[in-house]
Amino acid sequence: MIELQHINKTFQLGDQTVHALDDVSLLIDKGEYISVMGPSGSGKSTLLNVLGLLDQPNDGHYLLEGTDTTQLSEPERARYRRDHIGFVFQSYHLVNRLNARENIELPLVLAGIPPKERAPRVDEMLQRLSLTPRADHLPNQLSGGQRQRVAIGRAIIMKPQILLADEPTGNLDSKSGADVIELLEELNQQQGITLLIVTHDAAVGQRAHRRIRMVDGRIDTDKNGA
């Protein structure tokens, strides 16, 4: 499903070249549950951004469902993001002036789906995430756990094949964090969504079926769980 071939990504900091990704090759099958760990600056988030088509590598090839995404134009990459990939971030990235319902609905609006089709899909998502009583609340009226569930609803409303989560429990208390991880795992197990979580939390990382550790822009270890 996903194949990275000798991916390199560099950034220029003053007169210094930083190798955020250094000759990274990786195969990910449909439906896998993977954690990516490593020290700060090891390339975890850059890897996630490349997989999510938010960053272009300097060289190498990224094949998604057999399509070499490095050869696509930016509008084509945007369509691939919309149709194949969902994102969940530590800071939620919700639109503050939109309520929970409207935040979840936003990808459907941007995709041009008619209101009559949008409403039942959003209602179903709100119910599934136990957010129906909070549907008309703005983000600043929601708890951290509720905001992250809204963000997950927005990420999966288009039924993506891949869900990329960057420190999804980083701003949450332990109970809310556990609820969010269980929800993400449910999506992986019941819907077959390919789930990749970047985390500093060893307990979260150990739950994944496959665990990747990055150091200095390279994959240091890649192990299957027990």
VOBA-1610 file (N, C-alpha, C; in pm, whole numbers, padded with zeros to 5 digits, always signed):
BEGIN
Met+00083-00121+00000Met+00000+00000+00000Met+00087+00126+00000Ile+00185+00131+00093Ile+00278+00244+00103Ile+00419+00192+00084Glu+00494+00257-00002Glu+00634+00221-00021Glu+00718+00347-00033Leu+00812+00363+00060Leu+00911+00469+00051Leu+01041+00409+00000Gln+01098+00472-00100Gln+01222+00423-00160Gln+01329+00531-00148His+01424+00510-00057His+01542+00596-00043His+01503+00745-00035Ile+01414+00774+00060Ile+01364+00911+00078Ile+01465+00995+00156Asn+01493+01113+00103Asn+01576+01211+00172Asn+01499+01342+00183Lys+01511+01405+00300Lys+01451+01536+00319Lys+01548+01620+00401Thr+01590+01732+00344Thr+01683+01821+00413Thr+01621+01958+00434Phe+01666+02025+00539Phe+01628+02162+00568Phe+01756+02244+00587Gln+01748+02369+00551Gln+01863+02458+00568Gln+01840+02546+00690Leu+01926+02535+00789Leu+01922+02620+00907Leu+02048+02705+00907Gly+02035+02830+00860Gly+02154+02914+00845Gly+02245+02853+00741Asp+02369+02827+00779Asp+02462+02766+00684Asp+02474+02615+00706Gln+02382+02560+00789Gln+02388+02417+00820Gln+02275+02342+00750Thr+02307+02229+00689Thr+02207+02143+00626Thr+02167+02033+00723Val+02040+02026+00754Val+01988+01925+00846Val+01923+01813+00766His+01966+01689+00788His+01908+01574+00720His+01794+01520+00806Ala+01675+01573+00784Ala+01559+01530+00862Ala+01522+01386+00833Leu+01533+01345+00705Leu+01517+01205+00665Leu+01638+01170+00580Asp+01704+01059+00617Asp+01831+01023+00554Asp+01821+00882+00497Asp+01790+00874+00367Asp+01784+00746+00295Asp+01686+00648+00362Val+01563+00693+00381Val+01461+00612+00447Val+01384+00530+00344Ser+01382+00397+00365Ser+01301+00307+00284Ser+01207+00231+00379Leu+01082+00215+00337Leu+00981+00160+00427Leu+00865+00102+00348Leu+00817-00014+00390Leu+00697-00076+00333Leu+00590-00085+00441Ile+00469-00041+00410Ile+00356-00048+00503Ile+00240-00114+00430Asp+00189-00222+00487Asp+00076-00293+00427Asp-00056-00233+00475Lys-00158-00255+00397Lys-00293-00208+00433Lys-00335-00268+00566Gly-00388-00182+00654Gly-00442-00228+00781Gly-00341-00241+00893Glu-00217-00204+00871Glu-00118-00213+00978Glu-00143-00107+01086Tyr-00091-00136+01205Tyr-00096-00044+01320Tyr+00048-00024+01365Ile+00100+00095+01342Ile+00242+00123+01359Ile+00262+00243+01450Ser+00358+00233+01542Ser+00401+00349+01618Ser+00541+00390+01571Val+00566+00520+01574Val+00698+00575+01540Val+00746+00653+01660Met+00862+00611+01712Met+00918+00675+01831Met+01061+00717+01803Gly+01120+00788+01900Gly+01257+00836+01885Gly+01272+00970+01952Pro+01395+01014+01975Pro+01418+01142+02041Pro+01372+01259+01956Ser+01358+01374+02018Ser+01322+01496+01944Ser+01427+01521+01836Gly+01379+01561+01719Gly+01470+01588+01609Gly+01514+01465+01533Ser+01453+01350+01561Ser+01495+01226+01494Ser+01430+01206+01357Gly+01332+01290+01324Gly+01268+01280+01193Gly+01128+01222+01195Lys+01072+01199+01313Lys+00940+01136+01323Lys+00832+01217+01253Ser+00822+01345+01289Ser+00716+01428+01231Ser+00740+01455+01083Thr+00868+01466+01044Thr+00897+01483+00901Thr+00853+01361+00823Leu+00877+01242+00878Leu+00830+01120+00813Leu+00679+01123+00798Leu+00609+01164+00903Leu+00463+01170+00898Leu+00417+01270+00792Asn+00484+01383+00783Asn+00447+01485+00684Asn+00470+01437+00542Val+00576+01361+00521Val+00601+01305+00387Val+00494+01200+00354Leu+00463+01113+00449Leu+00359+01012+00427Leu+00224+01077+00401Gly+00199+01191+00466Gly+00072+01261+00449Gly+00069+01357+00333Leu+00174+01358+00251Leu+00184+01444+00133Leu+00179+01593+00169Leu+00223+01624+00291Leu+00234+01764+00332Leu+00373+01819+00298Asp+00473+01730+00294Asp+00609+01766+00257Asp+00652+01683+00136Gln+00728+01745+00047Gln+00788+01675-00066Gln+00931+01637-00029Pro+00972+01511-00051Pro+01112+01477-00027Pro+01202+01544-00131Asn+01328+01561-00093Asn+01424+01616-00188Asn+01457+01515-00298Asp+01465+01388-00260Asp+01477+01283-00361Asp+01428+01152-00303Gly+01418+01052-00389Gly+01355+00926-00354Gly+01214+00920-00409His+01145+00809-00384His+01011+00788-00437His+00916+00743-00327Tyr+00794+00795-00331Tyr+00689+00756-00239Tyr+00573+00704-00322Leu+00552+00572-00314Leu+00444+00508-00388Leu+00326+00484-00294Leu+00209+00533-00333Leu+00086+00515-00257Leu-00013+00446-00349Glu-00050+00323-00311Glu-00137+00241-00396Glu-00081+00232-00539Gly+00051+00222-00549Gly+00115+00206-00678Gly+00143+00334-00754Thr+00093+00447-00705Thr+00115+00576-00771Thr+00235+00646-00708Asp+00329+00688-00793Asp+00446+00761-00743Asp+00404+00905-00715Thr+00380+00934-00588Thr+00328+01066-00550Thr+00430+01177-00569Thr+00558+01141-00579Thr+00660+01245-00599Thr+00653+01305-00738Gln+00578+01241-00827Gln+00564+01291-00963Gln+00435+01371-00983Leu+00354+01383-00877Leu+00225+01451-00889Leu+00240+01602-00874Ser+00149+01676-00937Ser+00141+01820-00915Ser+00080+01846-00778Glu+00091+01969-00728Glu+00034+02001-00597Glu-00118+01982-00594Pro-00194+02022-00697Pro-00338+01993-00694Pro-00367+01843-00690Glu-00287+01763-00760Glu-00306+01617-00757Glu-00272+01562-00619Arg-00168+01615-00556Arg-00132+01572-00421Arg-00243+01608-00322Ala-00303+01726-00340Ala-00413+01768-00253Ala-00532+01673-00266Arg-00560+01627-00387Arg-00670+01532-00407Arg-00639+01399-00340Tyr-00514+01355-00350Tyr-00474+01231-00283Tyr-00489+01244-00131Arg-00447+01358-00077Arg-00465+01380+00068Arg-00612+01370+00105Arg-00696+01437+00029Arg-00840+01440+00059Arg-00902+01301+00052Asp-00863+01223-00047Asp-00930+01096-00074Asp-00872+00977+00002His-00747+00987+00047His-00681+00870+00104His-00634+00885+00248Ile-00616+01008+00297Ile-00539+01028+00420Ile-00616+01116+00519Gly-00619+01072+00645Gly-00673+01153+00754Gly-00562+01190+00850Phe-00573+01307+00914Phe-00470+01357+01005Phe-00530+01388+01141Val-00456+01351+01247Val-00491+01389+01384Val-00365+01448+01446Phe-00377+01570+01503Phe-00261+01640+01556Phe-00274+01661+01706Gln-00160+01683+01771Gln-00157+01709+01915Gln-00241+01832+01950Ser-00234+01936+01866Ser-00300+02063+01896Ser-00439+02075+01832Tyr-00494+01963+01785Tyr-00630+01953+01733Tyr-00650+02022+01599His-00603+02147+01585His-00616+02224+01461His-00762+02240+01419Leu-00850+02259+01516Leu-00990+02286+01486Leu-01007+02433+01447Val-01116+02461+01375Val-01149+02599+01339Val-01230+02657+01454Asn-01175+02757+01521Asn-01234+02806+01647Asn-01374+02864+01631Arg-01405+02918+01512Arg-01536+02981+01495Arg-01644+02881+01452Leu-01604+02756+01430Leu-01699+02651+01392Leu-01727+02560+01511Asn-01853+02519+01526Asn-01885+02428+01635Asn-01841+02285+01600Ala-01864+02192+01691Ala-01818+02054+01672Ala-01873+01994+01544Arg-02003+02012+01521Arg-02066+01960+01400Arg-02000+02018+01274Glu-01981+02147+01274Glu-01927+02214+01156Glu-01781+02177+01131Asn-01704+02156+01239Asn-01566+02113+01221Asn-01560+01975+01157Ile-01643+01884+01204Ile-01646+01749+01146Ile-01694+01753+01002Glu-01788+01841+00974Glu-01848+01850+00840Glu-01755+01915+00738Leu-01657+01991+00783Leu-01576+02074+00694Leu-01515+02000+00574Pro-01455+01882+00591Pro-01400+01813+00473Pro-01506+01778+00369Leu-01629+01749+00414Leu-01737+01719+00321Leu-01775+01843+00242Val-01775+01958+00309Val-01805+02085+00243Val-01700+02114+00136Leu-01573+02099+00174Leu-01463+02127+00081Leu-01462+02031-00037Ala-01515+01911-00016Ala-01521+01812-00125Ala-01643+01833-00214Gly-01728+01930-00179Gly-01844+01961-00263Gly-01960+01865-00247Ile-01966+01794-00134Ile-02077+01701-00111Ile-02201+01779-00069Pro-02316+01752-00131Pro-02438+01830-00103Pro-02482+01820+00042Pro-02546+01927+00095Pro-02589+01928+00235Pro-02677+01810+00274Lys-02764+01765+00184Lys-02853+01653+00216Lys-02776+01525+00242Glu-02662+01509+00176Glu-02578+01392+00199Glu-02489+01410+00322Arg-02451+01536+00348Arg-02360+01562+00459Arg-02426+01537+00594Ala-02548+01584+00610Ala-02612+01585+00742Ala-02618+01446+00807Pro-02668+01342+00737Pro-02674+01211+00805Pro-02536+01154+00837Arg-02437+01183+00754Arg-02302+01132+00781Arg-02244+01198+00906Val-02267+01329+00920Val-02217+01400+01037Val-02292+01356+01163Asp-02425+01338+01151Asp-02503+01292+01266Asp-02453+01156+01314Glu-02426+01066+01221Glu-02377+00933+01256Glu-02241+00942+01325Met-02155+01031+01273Met-02022+01046+01332Met-02030+01102+01473Leu-02115+01203+01494Leu-02131+01261+01627Leu-02178+01156+01727Gln-02273+01074+01684Gln-02324+00969+01773Gln-02216+00867+01804Arg-02142+00830+01703Arg-02037+00730+01720Arg-01929+00777+01818Leu-01901+00907+01816Leu-01796+00964+01901Leu-01851+01015+02034Ser-01978+00987+02062Ser-02043+01033+02186Ser-02037+01185+02199Leu-02057+01254+02087Leu-02048+01399+02085Leu-02181+01467+02053Thr-02287+01391+02035Thr-02414+01450+01996Thr-02458+01562+02091Pro-02447+01544+02224Pro-02489+01654+02314Pro-02400+01778+02303Arg-02282+01764+02244Arg-02189+01877+02235Arg-02178+01929+02091Ala-02266+01887+02004Ala-02255+01917+01861Ala-02253+02066+01832Asp-02324+02146+01910Asp-02334+02290+01883Asp-02234+02372+01964His-02142+02306+02032His-02043+02377+02114His-01919+02410+02032Leu-01865+02530+02057Leu-01740+02571+01994Leu-01622+02499+02061Pro-01506+02493+01993Pro-01391+02424+02053Pro-01354+02471+02193Asn-01366+02602+02219Asn-01327+02651+02352Asn-01430+02615+02460Gln-01540+02553+02419Gln-01641+02506+02515Gln-01632+02355+02536Leu-01529+02293+02478Leu-01511+02148+02488Leu-01386+02115+02568Ser-01386+01998+02630Ser-01266+01950+02699Ser-01162+01906+02596Gly-01040+01884+02642Gly-00936+01839+02552Gly-00971+01708+02483Gly-01024+01614+02560Gly-01063+01486+02502Gly-01173+01501+02399Gln-01270+01589+02427Gln-01378+01612+02331Gln-01325+01678+02204Arg-01233+01773+02219Arg-01175+01838+02101Arg-01099+01737+02015Gln-01027+01645+02081Gln-00953+01546+02002Gln-01048+01450+01933Arg-01162+01420+01994Arg-01261+01334+01927Arg-01323+01406+01808Val-01346+01537+01821Val-01392+01615+01706Val-01288+01609+01594Ala-01160+01623+01631Ala-01053+01618+01531Ala-01048+01482+01463Ile-01071+01375+01539Ile-01073+01241+01480Ile-01193+01227+01387Gly-01309+01279+01430Gly-01427+01275+01343Gly-01403+01346+01211Arg-01340+01463+01219Arg-01307+01537+01097Arg-01210+01457+01010Ala-01114+01387+01075Ala-01012+01313+01000Ala-01069+01193+00927Ile-01175+01132+00980Ile-01224+01007+00921Ile-01357+01022+00848Ile-01415+01142+00845Ile-01547+01160+00784Ile-01544+01129+00634Met-01427+01144+00570Met-01413+01113+00428Met-01374+00967+00404Lys-01371+00888+00512Lys-01340+00745+00505Lys-01203+00719+00442Pro-01098+00775+00502Pro-00964+00757+00447Pro-00914+00615+00469Gln-00816+00575+00389Gln-00753+00444+00406Gln-00639+00451+00508Ile-00585+00571+00527Ile-00468+00590+00613Ile-00499+00699+00714Leu-00467+00672+00841Leu-00485+00772+00947Leu-00349+00797+01012Leu-00304+00922+01004Leu-00175+00962+01059Leu-00199+01048+01182Ala-00143+01007+01295Ala-00166+01077+01422Ala-00033+01121+01480Asp-00016+01253+01498Asp+00109+01309+01550Asp+00088+01351+01696Glu+00140+01272+01788Glu+00126+01296+01933Glu-00021+01320+01971Pro-00112+01228+01935Pro-00255+01254+01956Pro-00296+01264+02102Thr-00213+01214+02194Thr-00247+01222+02337Thr-00161+01324+02411Gly-00081+01399+02338Gly+00018+01487+02400Gly-00040+01594+02489Asn-00161+01643+02458Asn-00222+01750+02538Asn-00334+01700+02628Leu-00342+01568+02648Leu-00456+01511+02720Leu-00413+01449+02853Asp-00508+01447+02949Asp-00484+01373+03072Asp-00486+01224+03041Ser-00444+01143+03136Ser-00426+01000+03109Ser-00557+00931+03069Lys-00667+00968+03134Lys-00797+00904+03102Lys-00841+00942+02961Ser-00836+01071+02926Ser-00876+01115+02792Ser-00782+01056+02687Gly-00653+01050+02720Gly-00556+00993+02627Gly-00585+00847+02599Ala-00617+00772+02703Ala-00650+00630+02685Ala-00775+00613+02599Asp-00875+00699+02620Asp-00997+00693+02540Asp-00968+00718+02392Val-00881+00817+02366Val-00847+00851+02227Val-00774+00735+02160Ile-00676+00675+02231Ile-00601+00563+02173Ile-00694+00444+02147Glu-00785+00418+02238Glu-00880+00307+02217Glu-00968+00334+02095Leu-01007+00459+02074Leu-01088+00493+01958Leu-01009+00472+01829Leu-00883+00517+01827Leu-00799+00498+01708Leu-00778+00349+01680Glu-00756+00271+01786Glu-00736+00127+01768Glu-00863+00060+01717Glu-00976+00109+01762Glu-01104+00055+01713Glu-01119+00079+01563Leu-01080+00196+01517Leu-01086+00227+01373Leu-00995+00134+01294Asn-00878+00104+01350Asn-00784+00013+01285Asn-00839-00129+01282Gln-00893-00176+01393Gln-00935-00315+01404Gln-01067-00342+01333Gln-01162-00249+01343Gln-01296-00274+01291Gln-01314-00227+01148Gln-01241-00121+01108Gln-01257-00068+00973Gln-01136-00094+00884Gly-01029-00146+00943Gly-00911-00177+00863Gly-00832-00055+00819Ile-00853+00059+00887Ile-00775+00179+00854Ile-00629+00154+00892Thr-00538+00188+00803Thr-00396+00182+00833Thr-00364+00295+00929Leu-00312+00261+01046Leu-00293+00359+01154Leu-00145+00374+01185Leu-00096+00497+01180Leu+00043+00527+01214Leu+00045+00640+01315Ile+00101+00612+01433Ile+00102+00708+01543Ile+00245+00747+01577Val+00275+00876+01574Val+00402+00929+01625Val+00379+00966+01771Thr+00467+00918+01860Thr+00447+00944+02001Thr+00579+00943+02078His+00585+01022+02186His+00694+01015+02282His+00658+00924+02400Asp+00532+00883+02406Asp+00481+00805+02519Asp+00510+00657+02494Ala+00602+00600+02573Ala+00641+00460+02551Ala+00523+00365+02566Ala+00433+00394+02660Ala+00318+00306+02681Ala+00227+00306+02558Val+00208+00421+02495Val+00130+00428+02371Val+00202+00354+02259Gly+00332+00379+02247Gly+00408+00315+02140Gly+00408+00164+02149Gln+00412+00110+02271Gln+00417-00034+02289Gln+00287-00104+02251Arg+00179-00030+02241Arg+00050-00091+02206Arg+00043-00129+02058Ala+00124-00064+01975Ala+00118-00087+01831Ala+00168-00227+01796His+00117-00279+01686His+00158-00412+01640His+00297-00410+01577Arg+00338-00293+01529Arg+00470-00276+01468Arg+00528-00146+01521Arg+00654-00151+01562Arg+00714-00036+01629Arg+00843+00005+01558Ile+00843+00130+01512Ile+00959+00186+01443Ile+01025+00289+01534Arg+01157+00282+01544Arg+01231+00383+01619Arg+01324+00455+01524Met+01320+00588+01529Met+01404+00670+01444Met+01514+00740+01523Val+01630+00752+01462Val+01744+00824+01521Val+01815+00897+01407Asp+01834+01026+01424Asp+01909+01107+01327Asp+01859+01090+01183Gly+01726+01089+01167Gly+01669+01085+01033Gly+01666+00949+00968Arg+01710+00846+01040Arg+01712+00710+00986Arg+01624+00618+01070Ile+01578+00509+01010Ile+01506+00406+01085Ile+01610+00321+01156Asp+01610+00330+01290Asp+01708+00258+01371Asp+01663+00114+01396Thr+01536+00097+01432Thr+01480-00038+01451Thr+01339-00041+01395Asp+01296-00159+01352Asp+01162-00180+01296Asp+01120-00320+01338Lys+01036-00328+01443Lys+01004-00457+01504Lys+00854-00478+01510Asn+00815-00603+01497Asn+00676-00640+01520Asn+00657-00665+01669Gly+00537-00631+01721Gly+00509-00652+01862Gly+00489-00798+01893Ala+00489-00826+02023Ala+00472-00965+02064Ala+00330-01011+02040
//
